[in-house]
């Protein structure tokens, strides 16, 4: 054979798939909703502004948050209560 090592284990059933509840972006939205400010600048280490905007918009829609606008201006993400 080709010398590839592998191992096979007999099992009785496949494990159930686990789903993540919520999102790592939810704490950003929670803090914003609790804050008194109507306009905030958001930064998230390791994420570009446009990616962060997309993820926040998805979470706003999934949570049906009314009156929250997410925008990017000059590569900076802003959350605004409208």
C-alpha positions as CSV (number, residue, x, y, z in Angstrom):
1,X,0.0,0.0,0.0
2,X,1.0,3.6,-0.1
3,X,2.0,3.9,3.6
4,X,-1.0,6.1,4.7
5,X,-2.0,5.5,8.3
6,X,-5.6,5.5,9.2
7,X,-8.0,4.0,11.8
8,X,-11.5,2.7,11.5
9,X,-13.7,2.4,14.6
10,X,-17.1,0.7,14.5
11,X,-19.9,2.8,16.0
12,X,-23.6,2.2,16.5
13,X,-25.0,5.6,15.4
14,X,-23.8,9.0,14.2
15,X,-23.7,11.8,16.8
16,X,-26.4,14.5,16.5
17,X,-25.2,17.7,14.9
18,X,-24.8,20.6,17.3
19,X,-25.9,24.1,16.3
20,X,-24.5,27.3,17.7
21,X,-27.2,29.3,19.5
22,X,-26.8,33.0,18.7
23,X,-23.8,34.6,17.3
24,X,-20.5,36.1,18.4
25,X,-21.8,39.4,17.0
26,X,-24.9,39.4,19.3
27,X,-23.0,41.0,22.3
28,X,-22.2,44.0,20.1
29,X,-25.9,44.5,19.3
30,X,-26.9,43.8,22.9
31,X,-24.5,46.5,24.2
32,X,-25.6,49.0,21.6
33,X,-29.3,48.5,22.4
34,X,-28.6,49.0,26.1
35,X,-26.4,52.1,25.5
36,X,-27.8,55.6,25.6
37,X,-26.0,56.6,22.5
38,X,-27.9,56.7,19.2
39,X,-24.8,56.5,17.1
40,X,-21.7,54.4,17.7
41,X,-18.5,53.3,15.9
42,X,-17.8,49.6,16.0
43,X,-14.5,47.8,15.7
44,X,-13.9,44.1,15.8
45,X,-10.4,42.7,15.8
46,X,-9.5,40.6,12.8
47,X,-12.5,41.6,10.7
48,X,-12.8,44.1,7.8
49,X,-15.5,46.7,8.0
50,X,-17.6,45.4,5.1
51,X,-17.5,41.9,6.5
52,X,-18.5,43.1,9.9
53,X,-21.4,45.2,8.4
54,X,-22.7,42.1,6.6
55,X,-22.6,40.0,9.7
56,X,-24.3,42.7,11.8
57,X,-27.0,43.2,9.2
58,X,-27.7,39.5,9.2
59,X,-28.0,39.5,13.0
60,X,-30.3,42.5,13.0
61,X,-32.6,40.8,10.5
62,X,-32.5,37.5,12.4
63,X,-33.4,39.1,15.6
64,X,-35.9,41.4,14.0
65,X,-34.5,44.5,15.6
66,X,-36.5,47.5,14.6
67,X,-34.8,50.9,14.2
68,X,-31.2,49.7,13.9
69,X,-29.1,50.8,10.9
70,X,-25.7,49.4,10.1
71,X,-23.4,51.3,7.7
72,X,-19.8,51.6,6.6
73,X,-18.1,55.0,5.9
74,X,-14.4,55.2,5.1
75,X,-13.8,51.6,6.3
76,X,-15.5,52.2,9.7
77,X,-18.7,50.5,10.8
78,X,-21.4,52.5,12.5
79,X,-24.5,51.4,14.3
80,X,-27.4,53.9,14.5
81,X,-30.7,53.9,16.2
82,X,-33.3,55.4,13.8
